[in-house]
Every structure is written in C-alpha cells, then in structure tokens.
Amino acid sequence: MGNREFAQKLMNQAVEAATKPKNSSDLSQSFQLFASACVADPTWGDGWYQYSNNNFDLKRFESAVAGYRRALQCELPAETRARAMLNLGWCFHLLGQTQNSYDIIMEAGKINPDLVHYWLHLSVLEGLFGNCKESVEAGEKAVTLAEKELAAGAADKAFLEKQLLESRIALAFALLFDGQYKRGFELFELRFEWRLHQFLQFPYEKWSGEPDKIVFLVADQGLGDTLSFARFVEAACKRAKYVHAYIQPQLMRVFMHSLGHISNLNLIPSGNAYPQADVWTTFVSLPFALGLTDAEMRNAKQIKPPVNRLPTTWMVPDTKLHIGIAWAGSPLNDIDKHRNIPVTQFLDLYKVPGIQLYGLQIGPHQQDLHEAGAVSLIRDLSTYINDVADTVSILQNLDLVICCESALGHICALAGKECWIPYSAQGKDYRIGLRGEKLLWTPRHRIFRQKLDNQWDSVFVEIESALRKKINELDRASGKASKVA
C-alpha cells in the first residue's frame, strides 16, 4: 500500500477545487491533485474512482475507462463499486460499445438495483436495442427513485435535483420513441432547465397556450426541427393575438410561401433584434403549448413548399436513377459523430449499374467529396443551394435521396420525396423511431439500420441490394429484359 494519508489529503483538495472552481485553472489543478492521489497510493480504490470521475467530467473517456477498471481491481464499498461500474458502462456507451455498456450496467444492478442511474442508463440502452416498452419502464423507475431520494433529502440537494432532471429527460425520450408524444413532449419541456439555459433569459414569460398573447416563437433545435414543427404554426396563430416567428434565414422563402397568408404572423430571420412580446415558446414546444393529443400531432399536415424551376444541366444523361446524397449533419447535434458517414462509403453504390450520385451536402463537410477525389462520381450541387427552397426545387429532378439522419431527411418529407436513411445504432430520431417502425411525418422514408458494431459496410450492402431491385423494377416496367446481377 502507498501513502494513504497523503493520498487522502490530495483527494480532499482535489474535490474542493473541482466542486467550487473559480476559474479554468482550478479545474486543471484539481485534475493534477486527483492524479497525484492515485500515484501516492495506487491501491486506493476510491482514489481511482474519483480520478476517473474527473476524467469523465473532462470528456477523457478512454482514460476514465482505464481508471474505473483500476478502481474495480481494488477494495471498494459495495455502493461505490456499483457506481464505478455504472460510470464505466456509461463511458462504454459514449464510446459506442453498446453491448459492453449493457453487460457492465447489468452487473452493477445485481449489486444495487435501487440506484437511480442504473435505471436511467438501462432506459437509454433498452432504447438502443429497440425495446420501447422496456425503455419506458426503466425510465419511469428512474424517475420514481429520483423523486423518492429528493423527498428524503438524504444527500446533496443540487445533486438530487440534477439526478431527477436527467431521469425525466431520459423518460421523455423513451416516451417519444414509443409514440407517446403528449406525455413525451410534456416532459421534454424540461430541456431548458437541462441544457438550453439561454432560453430562460428571455424577457418574457413562457407560453403555456393562453389565448390572446403576443408570442415570440423561436427555433431551439436544428433547421430540420423548425421545418418539421412548422405544421403547428397556423394553429398557434389562431390561438395567439400575434406571433413573431424567429427562424433560420435558410427557411425564409419556404415560410413566406407557405405561411405568408397568415395576417397575425411576422417572420423574422434569426440574428435580428428580439421583438416586443408577452410570452415566448419554441417550435418544438408548440404541441405541448397547444395541448395537442397524440392523434392530433400524428395527423398534423406539413406546410407546402414553393417549387422553382432551376437549371438541369447538371443531370447526367443515360442514367436510370438520379440519386441525391448527403453524408453529414450539423456538428451542433450530440449524435453527429454517430450519424455521419464517410463520403467514400457512398461510392460502394456504384456496384449497381445505371445510377448517378449528386451531392446535396452543404456546410464544412461539402469539401469531403473533393478531398476524396470523387467530384466526377458525385456531382456537387452545393453551388445551386442557397436555402431550403433551392433544395426542394432540386429534389423535383431526383428519383431518390440517400442521406444520414439530418435536416435533408425533413426537407425530403416536406417535398414528398422518397428518402432512404442509413440509420446509426447510436444516433436516432424519435420521428423515425428506434427501428424505423414508427414514422412520424416521414411517410416516404425507408430505414437501413446499423448493427451494434457501429459499422456502415453491412448497411450499404443492404442499400446496394435495394437499389438493384429498384433498377430491375424499372427495367421490367420499360420492357427491357436485362437484369442487374
């Protein structure tokens, strides 16, 4: 055994620096203290546990994994051992090792099945396995335990409040993926307390659907979400006295065309000054604010986009299937690292004769196809696209879109275009569902699910097979006898 007394002294200082940081240098100092405590006594399990927690908070997940393993090799109280296993399992989850995550979390549950984070993590993992019912049940168990612990006040109140908030958010996602939209969106309103704190700084009250209010309606999620929830704007305008809608500039032409007839609606490109208003809400909050039922949400009709005539000189002649593709979403989304696909993966589709790929990717990843030397294989259409209205117009000349789960999928739903989604195991959308079986507002989407190995090769083998079938159907319809082998 090392110098336990000195290690304890270092650990106490580390915890103080980590829990009450005055500046960023305090966090660096706390890490050095945690590390020094482990060096002072490498047989001290609690030292490794706290060191790993610090690495976890700093998003150094590989080091956290190794540290938790060291902790578990030492003597630990049963509850600390269970918590170390839960944290190790969550690191595995964040690193995309879903089965490892599930296995270690189940082992932690055998030690102490009454820990809130056991059920919270289990809710997320059951979702990744596609088990909606089990995901909801685990989420509800986590919330019940968290409420009980907070009421008992047995630990730090701030920690218990955070634990309850995280449990409710996990349950919100479980409910949304299960198609229980009314309950799910009600709990999802807690996202402002959870992460989107800046919205709570608006100089207005939050709108709960009261009539005759001047409403400031703002986007709180990505462009695809704003577009998807635009179907509820007209109903909000009927309820409100006036609505100032603060939207992404790329949506202005679409919204002007589709909603410009509403007399009490003012469309404002984001980045401009905030208007005078009584209350605020967001596009994703509209179903909750309007008190809609599950059926009313499911059956809400999407707005109609403008369709403009654009040049078609980019289209390759003698092609059976003109296919638009996009391989990356917004880097602001937590699931971006999971859903993004290497552009070179799409080149495998040229095993199917008769197709031509067109790049609809915009933003920083647009350069990927140039860096891959694929500009002749994937015709880059990004220079034709200034906004969503341009994308909708281009889609009219394509037969199919294949893209990662991103805003383009929502634009395809808006335009009524068939869209195939290579669907990642880790990054999912409740409007598609866990298995692609509960499509909300995306009737022409088809899902190709990634396995838990997080690899794309098998997904694109399935897409290749589906493309061959589609080509053969076209040949039969045109009376050709040829068959794509």
C-alpha positions as CSV (number, residue, x, y, z in Angstrom):
1,M,0.0,0.0,0.0
2,G,1.2,3.5,-0.7
3,N,0.9,6.6,1.5
4,R,-2.9,6.6,2.1
5,E,-2.8,9.6,4.5
6,F,-1.1,11.8,1.9
7,A,-3.3,10.5,-0.9
8,Q,-6.4,11.4,1.2
9,K,-5.1,14.9,1.7
10,L,-4.5,15.3,-2.0
11,M,-8.0,13.9,-2.7
12,N,-9.7,16.4,-0.3
13,Q,-8.0,19.3,-2.0
14,A,-8.9,17.9,-5.5
15,V,-12.6,17.6,-4.6
16,E,-12.7,21.1,-3.2
17,A,-11.1,22.5,-6.4
18,A,-13.4,20.5,-8.7
19,T,-16.6,21.3,-6.9
20,K,-16.0,25.0,-6.4
21,P,-13.9,26.2,-9.3
22,K,-13.3,29.9,-9.6
23,N,-11.6,29.7,-13.0
24,S,-10.4,27.2,-15.5
25,S,-7.0,26.9,-13.8
26,D,-8.8,25.4,-10.8
27,L,-10.1,22.6,-12.9
28,S,-6.6,21.8,-14.2
29,Q,-5.3,22.0,-10.6
30,S,-8.0,19.6,-9.4
31,F,-7.0,17.0,-12.1
32,Q,-3.4,17.2,-11.1
33,L,-4.4,16.6,-7.5
34,F,-6.6,13.7,-8.4
35,A,-3.8,12.1,-10.4
36,S,-1.3,12.7,-7.6
37,A,-3.5,11.0,-5.1
38,C,-3.5,7.9,-7.3
39,V,0.3,8.0,-7.6
40,A,0.6,8.4,-3.8
41,D,-1.5,5.3,-3.2
42,P,-2.2,3.2,-6.3
43,T,-4.0,0.6,-4.2
44,W,-6.7,3.0,-3.1
45,G,-9.9,2.2,-5.0
46,D,-11.8,5.4,-4.0
47,G,-8.8,7.4,-5.3
48,W,-9.0,5.8,-8.7
49,Y,-12.8,6.2,-8.7
50,Q,-12.7,9.9,-8.0
51,Y,-9.8,10.3,-10.6
52,S,-11.9,8.6,-13.2
53,N,-15.0,10.7,-12.4
54,N,-12.8,13.8,-13.0
55,N,-11.6,12.4,-16.4
56,F,-15.2,11.6,-17.2
57,D,-16.2,15.2,-16.5
58,L,-13.4,16.4,-18.7
59,K,-14.7,14.0,-21.5
60,R,-11.5,12.0,-21.4
61,F,-13.5,8.8,-21.7
62,E,-10.7,6.3,-22.6
63,S,-8.7,7.4,-19.5
64,A,-11.8,7.2,-17.4
65,V,-12.4,3.6,-18.6
66,A,-8.9,2.6,-17.6
67,G,-9.3,4.4,-14.2
68,Y,-12.6,2.7,-13.4
69,R,-11.0,-0.6,-14.2
70,R,-8.2,0.1,-11.8
71,A,-10.7,1.1,-9.1
72,L,-12.6,-2.1,-9.6
73,Q,-9.4,-4.1,-9.0
74,C,-9.1,-2.5,-5.6
75,E,-11.3,-2.9,-2.4
76,L,-14.4,-0.7,-2.7
77,P,-17.6,-0.4,-0.6
78,A,-20.5,-2.2,-2.4
79,E,-22.3,1.0,-3.4
80,T,-19.1,2.7,-4.7
81,R,-18.3,-0.4,-6.7
82,A,-21.8,-0.4,-8.2
83,R,-21.4,3.4,-9.1
84,A,-18.0,2.8,-10.6
85,M,-19.5,0.0,-12.8
86,L,-22.4,2.3,-13.8
87,N,-20.0,5.1,-14.8
88,L,-17.7,2.6,-16.6
89,G,-20.8,1.3,-18.5
90,W,-21.8,4.9,-19.5
91,C,-18.3,5.5,-20.8
92,F,-18.6,2.4,-23.0
93,H,-21.9,3.8,-24.2
94,L,-20.4,7.1,-25.1
95,L,-17.6,5.3,-26.9
96,G,-20.1,3.3,-29.0
97,Q,-19.6,0.0,-27.2
98,T,-23.2,-0.7,-26.5
99,Q,-23.0,-4.4,-25.6
100,N,-20.1,-3.8,-23.2
101,S,-22.1,-1.0,-21.7
102,Y,-25.2,-3.1,-21.2
103,D,-23.2,-6.0,-19.7
104,I,-21.4,-4.0,-17.0
105,I,-24.5,-2.0,-16.1
106,M,-26.5,-5.2,-15.6
107,E,-23.7,-6.4,-13.2
108,A,-24.0,-3.1,-11.3
109,G,-27.7,-3.7,-11.0
110,K,-27.0,-7.0,-9.3
111,I,-25.0,-5.2,-6.6
112,N,-27.6,-2.4,-6.0
113,P,-30.8,-2.4,-8.2
114,D,-32.1,0.7,-6.3
115,L,-29.6,3.2,-7.8
116,V,-31.3,5.8,-10.0
117,H,-28.6,5.8,-12.6
118,Y,-28.9,2.0,-13.0
119,W,-32.4,2.5,-14.3
120,L,-31.6,5.7,-16.2
121,H,-28.8,4.1,-18.1
122,L,-30.9,1.0,-18.7
123,S,-33.6,3.1,-20.2
124,V,-31.2,4.5,-22.7
125,L,-29.7,1.1,-23.6
126,E,-33.0,-0.6,-23.9
127,G,-33.9,2.1,-26.4
128,L,-30.7,1.4,-28.4
129,F,-31.7,-2.3,-28.5
130,G,-35.1,-1.2,-29.9
131,N,-37.1,-2.2,-26.8
132,C,-39.5,0.7,-26.5
133,K,-41.6,-0.8,-23.7
134,E,-38.6,-1.8,-21.5
135,S,-37.1,1.7,-22.1
136,V,-40.2,3.5,-20.9
137,E,-40.5,1.1,-17.8
138,A,-36.9,1.7,-16.8
139,G,-37.2,5.5,-17.3
140,E,-40.3,5.5,-15.1
141,K,-38.5,3.5,-12.4
142,A,-35.6,6.0,-12.5
143,V,-37.9,9.0,-12.1
144,T,-39.8,7.3,-9.2
145,L,-36.5,6.5,-7.3
146,A,-35.1,10.0,-8.0
147,E,-38.3,11.6,-6.7
148,K,-38.1,9.5,-3.6
149,E,-34.5,10.3,-2.9
150,L,-35.1,14.0,-3.3
151,A,-38.1,13.9,-1.0
152,A,-35.9,12.1,1.6
153,G,-33.2,14.7,1.3
154,A,-30.5,12.1,2.1
155,A,-27.8,13.7,0.0
156,D,-26.7,17.0,-1.6
157,K,-29.9,18.7,-2.8
158,A,-28.3,20.0,-6.0
159,F,-27.1,16.5,-7.0
160,L,-30.5,15.0,-6.3
161,E,-32.3,17.7,-8.4
162,K,-29.9,17.1,-11.3
163,Q,-30.4,13.4,-11.0
164,L,-34.2,13.8,-11.1
165,L,-33.9,16.2,-14.1
166,E,-31.7,13.7,-16.0
167,S,-34.2,10.9,-15.3
168,R,-37.1,12.9,-16.5
169,I,-35.3,13.8,-19.7
170,A,-34.4,10.1,-20.3
171,L,-38.1,9.2,-19.8
172,A,-39.1,12.0,-22.2
173,F,-37.0,10.5,-25.0
174,A,-38.3,6.9,-24.1
175,L,-41.9,8.1,-24.4
176,L,-41.3,10.0,-27.7
177,F,-39.6,6.9,-29.3
178,D,-42.6,4.8,-28.1
179,G,-45.0,7.1,-29.8
180,Q,-46.4,8.6,-26.5
181,Y,-46.0,12.1,-27.9
182,K,-48.2,14.0,-25.5
183,R,-46.5,12.7,-22.3
184,G,-43.1,12.8,-24.0
185,F,-43.3,16.5,-25.1
186,E,-44.6,17.5,-21.7
187,L,-41.5,16.1,-20.0
188,F,-39.3,17.3,-22.9
189,E,-40.1,20.9,-21.8
190,L,-37.5,20.3,-19.1
191,R,-34.8,20.6,-21.7
192,F,-34.5,24.3,-21.0
193,E,-33.5,23.6,-17.4
194,W,-31.4,20.6,-18.5
195,R,-29.3,22.2,-21.3
196,L,-30.9,25.1,-23.1
197,H,-30.5,27.6,-20.2
198,Q,-30.2,30.6,-22.5
199,F,-33.9,30.4,-23.4
200,L,-34.7,31.1,-19.8
201,Q,-33.1,34.5,-20.1
202,F,-35.8,35.9,-22.5
203,P,-37.5,39.0,-21.1
204,Y,-40.9,37.3,-21.5
205,E,-42.9,34.6,-19.6
206,K,-43.0,31.1,-21.1
207,W,-46.2,30.5,-23.2
208,S,-48.5,27.7,-22.0
209,G,-51.0,28.2,-24.7
210,E,-53.0,31.1,-23.2
211,P,-55.1,32.9,-25.8
212,D,-54.7,36.5,-27.0
213,K,-51.0,36.7,-26.2
214,I,-48.2,38.2,-28.4
215,V,-45.9,35.2,-28.8
216,F,-42.2,35.2,-29.6
217,L,-41.7,31.9,-31.4
218,V,-38.1,30.8,-31.7
219,A,-36.2,27.8,-33.0
220,D,-34.5,25.9,-30.2
221,Q,-33.3,22.8,-32.2
222,G,-31.9,22.4,-35.7
223,L,-33.2,23.6,-39.1
224,G,-34.9,20.2,-39.7
225,D,-36.8,20.5,-36.4
226,T,-38.0,24.0,-37.2
227,L,-39.2,22.8,-40.6
228,S,-40.8,19.7,-39.1
229,F,-42.8,21.6,-36.5
230,A,-43.8,24.4,-38.8
231,R,-47.0,22.4,-39.3
232,F,-48.2,23.8,-35.9
233,V,-47.6,27.5,-36.6
234,E,-51.0,28.2,-38.1
235,A,-52.8,26.7,-35.1
236,A,-50.6,28.8,-32.8
237,C,-51.5,31.9,-34.7
238,K,-55.2,31.1,-34.3
239,R,-54.7,30.8,-30.5
240,A,-52.4,33.9,-30.1
241,K,-53.1,37.6,-30.7
242,Y,-49.9,37.9,-32.7
243,V,-46.9,35.7,-33.4
244,H,-43.3,36.8,-34.1
245,A,-41.5,33.8,-35.6
246,Y,-37.7,33.9,-35.3
247,I,-36.4,31.4,-37.8
248,Q,-33.3,30.3,-39.6
249,P,-32.7,32.5,-42.7
250,Q,-32.5,29.4,-44.9
251,L,-36.2,28.9,-44.2
252,M,-37.5,32.4,-45.0
253,R,-38.6,31.7,-48.6
254,V,-40.3,28.5,-47.7
255,F,-42.1,30.1,-44.7
256,M,-43.1,33.2,-46.7
257,H,-44.6,31.0,-49.4
258,S,-46.4,28.6,-47.0
259,L,-47.4,30.9,-44.1
260,G,-47.3,34.3,-45.6
261,H,-51.1,34.4,-45.8
262,I,-51.4,34.5,-42.0
263,S,-52.2,38.1,-41.1
264,N,-51.0,37.9,-37.4
265,L,-47.7,36.3,-38.2
266,N,-44.4,38.1,-38.5
267,L,-41.4,36.2,-39.9
268,I,-38.0,37.4,-38.6
269,P,-34.7,35.9,-39.7
270,S,-32.7,34.9,-36.6
271,G,-29.9,37.2,-35.7
272,N,-32.2,40.3,-35.7
273,A,-33.3,42.2,-32.6
274,Y,-35.9,40.5,-30.3
275,P,-39.4,41.9,-30.8
276,Q,-41.8,43.2,-28.1
277,A,-43.9,40.3,-26.9
278,D,-45.8,38.9,-23.9
279,V,-44.6,35.3,-23.9
280,W,-42.1,33.0,-25.6
281,T,-42.1,29.5,-26.9
282,T,-40.3,27.3,-29.4
283,F,-41.3,25.4,-32.5
284,V,-40.7,22.0,-30.8
285,S,-42.8,23.2,-27.8
286,L,-45.9,24.0,-29.9
287,P,-47.6,20.6,-29.5
288,F,-47.3,21.0,-25.7
289,A,-48.4,24.6,-25.6
290,L,-51.4,23.9,-27.8
291,G,-52.3,20.9,-25.7
292,L,-52.5,18.5,-28.7
293,T,-53.3,14.8,-28.4
294,D,-51.1,12.1,-29.9
295,A,-53.5,11.7,-32.8
296,E,-53.6,15.4,-33.5
297,M,-49.8,15.5,-33.6
298,R,-49.6,12.5,-35.9
299,N,-52.2,13.8,-38.3
300,A,-51.0,17.4,-38.5
301,K,-50.3,18.3,-42.1
302,Q,-47.0,19.7,-43.2
303,I,-46.7,23.1,-44.9
304,K,-46.5,23.3,-48.7
305,P,-43.1,24.5,-50.1
306,P,-42.5,26.6,-53.2
307,V,-41.1,24.8,-56.2
308,N,-39.0,26.9,-58.5
309,R,-37.5,26.0,-61.9
310,L,-33.8,25.6,-61.7
311,P,-31.3,24.6,-64.5
312,T,-31.0,20.9,-65.0
313,T,-27.7,20.9,-67.0
314,W,-26.1,19.1,-64.0
315,M,-28.2,16.0,-64.7
316,V,-26.1,13.1,-66.2
317,P,-27.8,11.7,-69.3
318,D,-28.5,7.9,-69.9
319,T,-29.0,7.4,-66.2
320,K,-31.7,5.2,-64.7
321,L,-31.7,6.5,-61.2
322,H,-30.6,10.1,-60.2
323,I,-29.8,9.9,-56.5
324,G,-29.1,12.8,-54.2
325,I,-26.9,12.1,-51.2
326,A,-25.7,13.8,-48.0
327,W,-23.3,12.3,-45.5
328,A,-23.2,14.7,-42.5
329,G,-25.5,16.7,-40.3
330,S,-25.0,19.7,-38.1
331,P,-21.9,19.4,-35.7
332,L,-24.1,21.1,-33.0
333,N,-26.1,17.9,-32.6
334,D,-24.9,15.4,-29.9
335,I,-25.5,12.5,-32.3
336,D,-23.5,14.0,-35.1
337,K,-20.4,11.8,-34.5
338,H,-22.6,8.7,-34.7
339,R,-24.8,9.6,-37.7
340,N,-22.2,11.0,-40.1
341,I,-21.0,8.7,-42.8
342,P,-17.7,8.8,-44.8
343,V,-18.5,10.1,-48.2
344,T,-16.4,7.3,-49.7
345,Q,-18.9,4.8,-48.3
346,F,-21.4,6.0,-50.9
347,L,-19.0,5.1,-53.7
348,D,-19.8,1.4,-53.0
349,L,-23.2,2.1,-54.5
350,Y,-21.6,2.3,-58.0
351,K,-21.5,-1.5,-57.9
352,V,-25.1,-1.0,-59.2
353,P,-25.0,0.0,-62.9
354,G,-27.4,2.7,-64.0
355,I,-27.1,5.1,-61.1
356,Q,-25.7,8.6,-60.7
357,L,-25.0,10.3,-57.4
358,Y,-25.4,14.0,-56.7
359,G,-24.0,15.8,-53.6
360,L,-26.6,17.8,-51.7
361,Q,-24.2,18.3,-48.8
362,I,-23.7,21.9,-47.6
363,G,-21.5,23.3,-44.9
364,P,-18.0,22.3,-43.9
365,H,-18.4,18.6,-44.9
366,Q,-19.2,19.7,-48.5
367,Q,-15.4,19.6,-49.2
368,D,-15.2,15.9,-48.3
369,L,-16.1,14.8,-51.8
370,H,-13.4,17.0,-53.2
371,E,-10.8,15.7,-50.7
372,A,-11.8,12.2,-51.6
373,G,-11.3,12.8,-55.3
374,A,-14.9,12.0,-56.0
375,V,-16.1,15.1,-57.8
376,S,-16.8,13.2,-61.1
377,L,-18.5,10.4,-59.3
378,I,-20.6,12.6,-57.1
379,R,-21.8,15.7,-58.9
380,D,-21.5,18.6,-56.4
381,L,-24.8,20.6,-56.4
382,S,-24.0,22.7,-53.3
383,T,-23.4,25.8,-55.5
384,Y,-27.1,25.6,-56.6
385,I,-28.3,25.7,-53.0
386,N,-28.7,28.9,-51.1
387,D,-31.6,27.9,-48.9
388,V,-34.2,25.2,-48.3
389,A,-36.4,26.4,-51.2
390,D,-33.5,25.7,-53.6
391,T,-33.1,22.2,-52.2
392,V,-36.8,21.5,-52.6
393,S,-36.6,22.5,-56.3
394,I,-33.6,20.3,-56.9
395,L,-35.4,17.3,-55.4
396,Q,-38.0,17.5,-58.1
397,N,-35.5,16.3,-60.6
398,L,-34.1,13.4,-58.5
399,D,-35.6,9.9,-58.2
400,L,-34.3,9.2,-54.7
401,V,-32.3,10.7,-51.8
402,I,-30.0,8.6,-49.6
403,C,-28.7,10.6,-46.6
404,C,-27.8,10.3,-42.9
405,E,-30.4,11.3,-40.4
406,S,-30.2,15.1,-40.8
407,A,-32.2,18.1,-41.9
408,L,-32.2,16.8,-45.5
409,G,-34.5,14.0,-44.5
410,H,-37.0,16.5,-43.1
411,I,-36.7,18.5,-46.4
412,C,-37.5,15.3,-48.3
413,A,-40.6,14.8,-46.2
414,L,-41.6,18.4,-47.0
415,A,-41.1,17.8,-50.7
416,G,-42.7,14.4,-50.7
417,K,-39.5,12.8,-52.0
418,E,-38.6,9.2,-51.3
419,C,-35.7,9.1,-48.8
420,W,-33.5,6.2,-47.6
421,I,-31.8,6.7,-44.3
422,P,-28.6,4.7,-43.3
423,Y,-29.7,4.8,-39.6
424,S,-26.9,4.7,-37.0
425,A,-27.2,2.5,-33.9
426,Q,-26.3,5.3,-31.6
427,G,-27.8,8.4,-33.1
428,K,-31.6,8.2,-33.6
429,D,-34.6,10.4,-34.1
430,Y,-38.0,9.9,-32.4
431,R,-39.7,10.9,-35.6
432,I,-38.2,7.8,-37.2
433,G,-38.4,5.5,-34.2
434,L,-35.9,3.1,-32.8
435,R,-36.3,0.6,-35.6
436,G,-37.9,2.8,-38.3
437,E,-41.3,1.3,-37.4
438,K,-42.9,4.5,-36.1
439,L,-42.5,7.0,-38.8
440,L,-43.9,10.4,-37.7
441,W,-44.4,12.9,-40.6
442,T,-42.0,10.9,-42.9
443,P,-44.2,8.5,-44.9
444,R,-41.7,8.0,-47.7
445,H,-38.7,7.3,-45.6
446,R,-37.1,3.9,-45.6
447,I,-34.6,2.9,-42.8
448,F,-31.5,0.8,-43.2
449,R,-30.4,0.1,-39.6
450,Q,-26.8,-0.1,-38.5
451,K,-25.9,-3.0,-36.2
452,L,-24.4,-2.5,-32.8
453,D,-20.9,-2.8,-34.2
454,N,-21.4,0.8,-35.5
455,Q,-20.1,-0.1,-38.9
456,W,-21.6,1.1,-42.2
457,D,-20.5,-1.7,-44.5
458,S,-23.4,-4.0,-43.9
459,V,-25.9,-1.1,-44.1
460,F,-24.6,-0.2,-47.6
461,V,-24.8,-3.8,-48.7
462,E,-28.5,-3.7,-47.9
463,I,-28.9,-0.4,-49.7
464,E,-27.0,-1.8,-52.7
465,S,-29.4,-4.7,-52.8
466,A,-32.4,-2.4,-52.6
467,L,-31.0,-0.3,-55.5
468,R,-30.5,-3.4,-57.6
469,K,-34.2,-4.3,-57.0
470,K,-35.3,-0.8,-57.9
471,I,-33.3,-0.9,-61.1
472,N,-34.7,-4.3,-62.1
473,E,-38.2,-3.0,-61.5
474,L,-37.5,0.0,-63.7
475,D,-36.2,-2.4,-66.4
476,R,-39.3,-4.6,-66.2
477,A,-41.6,-1.5,-66.4
478,S,-39.8,-0.3,-69.5
479,G,-40.0,-3.8,-71.1
480,K,-36.2,-4.4,-71.0
481,A,-35.1,-8.0,-70.5
482,S,-31.8,-7.1,-68.9
483,K,-31.2,-7.7,-65.2
484,V,-28.8,-6.2,-62.8
485,A,-27.0,-9.2,-61.3
